[in-house]
Amino acid sequence: MTRNIDYRIEVAAPLLDPRLKQRVLDIFDLLFNDTVKARYLDKELSNRYVPRGNRRKVRAQLAIYDYLKSLEQPD
């Protein structure tokens, strides 16, 4: 699968709200710990899956859904 590396636009903005910043960091943590769908994009753009080894299965998309759903639960 090819990626749009040449013509994409990336935007950055400061996160001033500490709660929002923590939520974004939590989501990044889930993304970086994905062991099911994570891929390496190397200089040849081969887009290989990251080997899981003996680590437990973590699928970031589902983990993020569960995380966001847990935020809706009343305390």
Secondary structure, DSSP 8 states (H G I E B T S, - for coil): -----SS---------SHHHHHHHHHHHHHHHT-SSS-EE--TT---EE---TTS----HHHHHHHHHHHHHS--
